[in-house]
């Protein structure tokens, strides 16, 4: 049982500097002409974000748009196809994530580098059409509706980015 709690404690200790990065990223001026797109927790190039990204890239050359991924092999594959892409954990990925005013996702801010999203406009396209379930804060999930203040505090410390609401949510 001690091991279980040590895992949680070490996770919070490791995550504390990342919380600070998230907080301070809110003071970086955002470029409204820079749009970032990501999906499926940064693992794939698909979904509603992909198609909107391809549309903006093709028909709105005045907007600087790029895909951001946490999958290095996907990064290399998209780069070889000539697609504007950033690896989320590279310096250029972190800088562009911190500067982008608009961020388009399908599963939440985990689709991009969540530590650099504070004060950006996050548009969540959702990952489904005609959702048949309650999602996020509307769900009855224990994470969003904890039964005690202790659980709420635990979830908030352990995964604060899960509580970051998108600026807009669009479900087709």
C-alpha beads as a LAMMPS data file, in Angstrom:
LAMMPS data file: protein, C-alpha beads

172 atoms
171 bonds

1 atom types
1 bond types

-500.0 500.0 xlo xhi
-500.0 500.0 ylo yhi
-500.0 500.0 zlo zhi

Masses

1 110.0

Atoms # bond

1 1 1 0.000 0.000 0.000
2 1 1 2.909 2.363 0.697
3 1 1 4.189 1.759 -2.843
4 1 1 0.863 2.905 -4.280
5 1 1 1.005 6.222 -2.432
6 1 1 4.693 6.710 -3.234
7 1 1 3.783 6.552 -6.927
8 1 1 1.238 9.351 -6.482
9 1 1 3.590 11.459 -4.378
10 1 1 6.473 11.081 -6.848
11 1 1 4.122 11.948 -9.734
12 1 1 3.112 15.189 -8.013
13 1 1 6.749 16.078 -7.223
14 1 1 7.766 15.487 -10.839
15 1 1 4.727 17.353 -12.161
16 1 1 5.182 20.474 -9.989
17 1 1 7.673 22.172 -12.380
18 1 1 5.263 21.421 -15.224
19 1 1 2.469 23.181 -13.317
20 1 1 4.735 26.220 -13.091
21 1 1 5.413 26.095 -16.839
22 1 1 1.668 25.944 -17.469
23 1 1 1.075 28.929 -15.175
24 1 1 3.814 31.086 -16.721
25 1 1 2.819 30.172 -20.286
26 1 1 -0.271 32.294 -19.697
27 1 1 1.883 35.434 -19.709
28 1 1 3.332 34.822 -23.182
29 1 1 1.674 37.003 -25.847
30 1 1 -0.216 34.822 -28.325
31 1 1 -0.055 35.212 -32.111
32 1 1 -3.601 35.195 -33.548
33 1 1 -2.194 34.259 -36.945
34 1 1 -0.652 31.012 -35.628
35 1 1 -2.996 28.023 -35.401
36 1 1 -1.992 24.575 -34.092
37 1 1 -3.824 21.311 -34.637
38 1 1 -3.580 17.979 -32.842
39 1 1 -5.645 14.884 -32.189
40 1 1 -5.908 11.619 -30.306
41 1 1 -3.599 12.703 -27.457
42 1 1 -0.900 13.624 -29.979
43 1 1 -0.606 10.094 -31.341
44 1 1 -2.301 10.210 -34.757
45 1 1 -2.952 12.387 -37.803
46 1 1 -6.689 11.859 -38.171
47 1 1 -10.103 13.020 -37.136
48 1 1 -11.918 16.315 -37.348
49 1 1 -8.776 18.323 -36.554
50 1 1 -6.938 16.738 -39.487
51 1 1 -9.579 17.684 -42.025
52 1 1 -9.920 21.227 -40.749
53 1 1 -6.120 21.549 -40.723
54 1 1 -5.921 20.421 -44.374
55 1 1 -8.720 22.848 -45.291
56 1 1 -7.063 25.839 -43.593
57 1 1 -3.684 24.932 -45.058
58 1 1 -5.140 24.753 -48.578
59 1 1 -7.539 27.705 -48.601
60 1 1 -6.123 30.174 -46.055
61 1 1 -2.489 30.822 -46.877
62 1 1 -2.583 33.960 -44.703
63 1 1 -2.828 31.761 -41.587
64 1 1 0.292 30.018 -40.321
65 1 1 -0.974 26.587 -39.352
66 1 1 0.855 23.469 -38.248
67 1 1 0.176 20.013 -36.897
68 1 1 1.686 19.109 -33.538
69 1 1 2.299 15.539 -32.439
70 1 1 3.782 13.602 -29.518
71 1 1 4.543 10.654 -31.807
72 1 1 8.076 11.025 -33.187
73 1 1 7.614 8.509 -36.022
74 1 1 4.448 10.355 -37.104
75 1 1 6.414 13.611 -36.957
76 1 1 9.076 12.197 -39.311
77 1 1 6.447 10.729 -41.671
78 1 1 4.462 13.986 -41.949
79 1 1 7.667 16.009 -42.333
80 1 1 8.764 13.767 -45.234
81 1 1 5.414 14.450 -46.948
82 1 1 6.001 18.209 -46.737
83 1 1 3.356 18.827 -44.074
84 1 1 4.100 21.617 -41.589
85 1 1 4.491 19.683 -38.346
86 1 1 6.136 20.135 -34.955
87 1 1 7.208 17.510 -32.475
88 1 1 5.510 18.542 -29.221
89 1 1 8.599 18.034 -27.059
90 1 1 11.092 19.771 -29.335
91 1 1 12.128 23.375 -28.756
92 1 1 10.290 24.553 -31.890
93 1 1 7.216 22.564 -30.849
94 1 1 7.165 24.083 -27.377
95 1 1 7.781 27.625 -28.662
96 1 1 5.039 27.405 -31.287
97 1 1 2.670 25.802 -28.783
98 1 1 3.336 28.694 -26.400
99 1 1 2.793 31.309 -29.134
100 1 1 -0.309 29.873 -30.851
101 1 1 -3.492 31.790 -30.140
102 1 1 -5.801 29.086 -31.553
103 1 1 -5.414 25.383 -30.834
104 1 1 -7.724 22.797 -32.413
105 1 1 -8.032 19.376 -30.768
106 1 1 -10.247 16.281 -30.717
107 1 1 -9.675 14.872 -27.219
108 1 1 -8.630 17.911 -25.168
109 1 1 -5.392 19.730 -24.505
110 1 1 -3.493 16.448 -24.214
111 1 1 -3.583 16.402 -28.036
112 1 1 -0.887 19.098 -27.990
113 1 1 1.723 20.018 -25.381
114 1 1 -0.688 20.857 -22.559
115 1 1 1.938 22.701 -20.535
116 1 1 1.929 25.613 -23.013
117 1 1 -1.805 26.128 -23.536
118 1 1 -2.811 28.584 -20.806
119 1 1 -4.653 31.613 -22.246
120 1 1 -4.850 30.168 -25.739
121 1 1 -8.227 29.628 -27.395
122 1 1 -8.799 25.875 -27.422
123 1 1 -11.425 24.611 -29.856
124 1 1 -12.366 20.983 -29.225
125 1 1 -13.904 19.384 -32.313
126 1 1 -14.647 16.240 -30.355
127 1 1 -13.741 12.883 -31.802
128 1 1 -17.166 11.640 -32.740
129 1 1 -20.141 12.544 -34.793
130 1 1 -23.525 12.462 -33.115
131 1 1 -22.217 11.823 -29.598
132 1 1 -24.464 9.382 -27.776
133 1 1 -22.845 9.817 -24.397
134 1 1 -22.383 12.648 -21.970
135 1 1 -18.824 13.888 -22.266
136 1 1 -16.486 15.892 -20.046
137 1 1 -18.182 17.956 -17.380
138 1 1 -21.617 16.746 -18.487
139 1 1 -20.639 13.130 -17.757
140 1 1 -21.353 11.339 -14.522
141 1 1 -17.738 10.177 -14.338
142 1 1 -16.203 10.164 -10.840
143 1 1 -13.349 12.309 -12.132
144 1 1 -15.635 15.227 -13.012
145 1 1 -18.100 14.679 -10.178
146 1 1 -16.107 13.413 -7.184
147 1 1 -18.060 12.345 -4.143
148 1 1 -15.813 14.200 -1.700
149 1 1 -13.616 17.275 -1.549
150 1 1 -10.620 15.021 -0.818
151 1 1 -11.126 13.150 -4.096
152 1 1 -11.589 16.424 -5.969
153 1 1 -8.341 17.754 -4.497
154 1 1 -6.551 14.513 -5.343
155 1 1 -7.752 14.578 -8.969
156 1 1 -6.880 18.269 -9.250
157 1 1 -3.319 17.698 -8.012
158 1 1 -2.760 14.443 -9.891
159 1 1 -4.150 15.557 -13.278
160 1 1 -5.013 19.272 -13.353
161 1 1 -5.069 19.392 -17.151
162 1 1 -8.111 17.151 -17.202
163 1 1 -10.052 20.028 -15.655
164 1 1 -9.060 22.570 -18.287
165 1 1 -12.205 23.290 -20.247
166 1 1 -11.915 24.119 -23.936
167 1 1 -12.908 27.615 -24.988
168 1 1 -15.337 26.082 -27.506
169 1 1 -16.619 22.566 -28.094
170 1 1 -18.039 21.574 -31.445
171 1 1 -19.728 18.218 -32.031
172 1 1 -21.150 17.449 -35.449

Bonds

1 1 1 2
2 1 2 3
3 1 3 4
4 1 4 5
5 1 5 6
6 1 6 7
7 1 7 8
8 1 8 9
9 1 9 10
10 1 10 11
11 1 11 12
12 1 12 13
13 1 13 14
14 1 14 15
15 1 15 16
16 1 16 17
17 1 17 18
18 1 18 19
19 1 19 20
20 1 20 21
21 1 21 22
22 1 22 23
23 1 23 24
24 1 24 25
25 1 25 26
26 1 26 27
27 1 27 28
28 1 28 29
29 1 29 30
30 1 30 31
31 1 31 32
32 1 32 33
33 1 33 34
34 1 34 35
35 1 35 36
36 1 36 37
37 1 37 38
38 1 38 39
39 1 39 40
40 1 40 41
41 1 41 42
42 1 42 43
43 1 43 44
44 1 44 45
45 1 45 46
46 1 46 47
47 1 47 48
48 1 48 49
49 1 49 50
50 1 50 51
51 1 51 52
52 1 52 53
53 1 53 54
54 1 54 55
55 1 55 56
56 1 56 57
57 1 57 58
58 1 58 59
59 1 59 60
60 1 60 61
61 1 61 62
62 1 62 63
63 1 63 64
64 1 64 65
65 1 65 66
66 1 66 67
67 1 67 68
68 1 68 69
69 1 69 70
70 1 70 71
71 1 71 72
72 1 72 73
73 1 73 74
74 1 74 75
75 1 75 76
76 1 76 77
77 1 77 78
78 1 78 79
79 1 79 80
80 1 80 81
81 1 81 82
82 1 82 83
83 1 83 84
84 1 84 85
85 1 85 86
86 1 86 87
87 1 87 88
88 1 88 89
89 1 89 90
90 1 90 91
91 1 91 92
92 1 92 93
93 1 93 94
94 1 94 95
95 1 95 96
96 1 96 97
97 1 97 98
98 1 98 99
99 1 99 100
100 1 100 101
101 1 101 102
102 1 102 103
103 1 103 104
104 1 104 105
105 1 105 106
106 1 106 107
107 1 107 108
108 1 108 109
109 1 109 110
110 1 110 111
111 1 111 112
112 1 112 113
113 1 113 114
114 1 114 115
115 1 115 116
116 1 116 117
117 1 117 118
118 1 118 119
119 1 119 120
120 1 120 121
121 1 121 122
122 1 122 123
123 1 123 124
124 1 124 125
125 1 125 126
126 1 126 127
127 1 127 128
128 1 128 129
129 1 129 130
130 1 130 131
131 1 131 132
132 1 132 133
133 1 133 134
134 1 134 135
135 1 135 136
136 1 136 137
137 1 137 138
138 1 138 139
139 1 139 140
140 1 140 141
141 1 141 142
142 1 142 143
143 1 143 144
144 1 144 145
145 1 145 146
146 1 146 147
147 1 147 148
148 1 148 149
149 1 149 150
150 1 150 151
151 1 151 152
152 1 152 153
153 1 153 154
154 1 154 155
155 1 155 156
156 1 156 157
157 1 157 158
158 1 158 159
159 1 159 160
160 1 160 161
161 1 161 162
162 1 162 163
163 1 163 164
164 1 164 165
165 1 165 166
166 1 166 167
167 1 167 168
168 1 168 169
169 1 169 170
170 1 170 171
171 1 171 172
